Amino acid sequence: MRSFLPIMALASAAQALHFFIDGATQKCFYEELPKDTLVSGTYAAEEWDDRANSWQQHEGIKIYITVDEVFNNDHRIVSKAGSSAGKFHFVAHEAGDHKICFMPSSTSGRPAWLSTSAPNGGIKLKLDMVIGSSSEIESSDKNTIADITTRIKDLNNRLNDIRREQVFQREREAEFRDQSESTNARVIRWMIIQLVILGGTCAWQLSHLRTFFIKQKLT
């Protein structure tokens, strides 16, 4: 097993290797990696279909991937539950043996590893790995990175739009507040003027009535 992954890494440019996994147990490989080595893997799992008499990929297949540092008491650096096909990446933080394991599960009606017509085992796993070649990994993920960059730019543009809208709303609120305060001040001044006029009118009427009553008594 120890010599399997280096051969697979060299052959990955030509074609993906495959192997069969019993659904009851996990499949592990050991790879000795130098420090700061970047490892990228692409996998695709298929299950035997009796009706089609062939290996088929479906959404019910799940692959659980783990990577442990054997030299560090099996310290786990990768724990990923993936679908029937996908990618995984990790960096060897320290030099030494790394154990890479794949554990399949399926939600199909009858497990493929119980099918008498399924050849070699339950799950057929195609695996392609690139070890220590960051340029190839970056090239393969270029579209994903570009998409993420575009989304980030869109989010930044939306945030800027929201900020401009907030500034505009604050300016509108300030203008409305100033207008409301000015209107309230004018209303208060007009009420004071009305009260002064009414008070003066009442005082004049009382004075006029007092004079009238006095004249009437003298007469």
ABEGO torsion letter per residue (X at the ends): XAAAAAAAAAAAAABBBBBBBBAABBBBBBBBBBBGBBBBBBBBBBBBBAAAGBBBBBAABBBBBBBBBAAAGGBBABBBBBBABEBBBBBBABBEBBBBBBBBBBABABBAAABAABBGEABBBBBBBBBGBAAAAAAAAAAAAAAAAAAAAAAAAAAAAAAAAAAAAAAAAAAAAAAAAAAAAAAAAAAAAAAAAAAAAAAAAAAAAAAAAAAAAAX
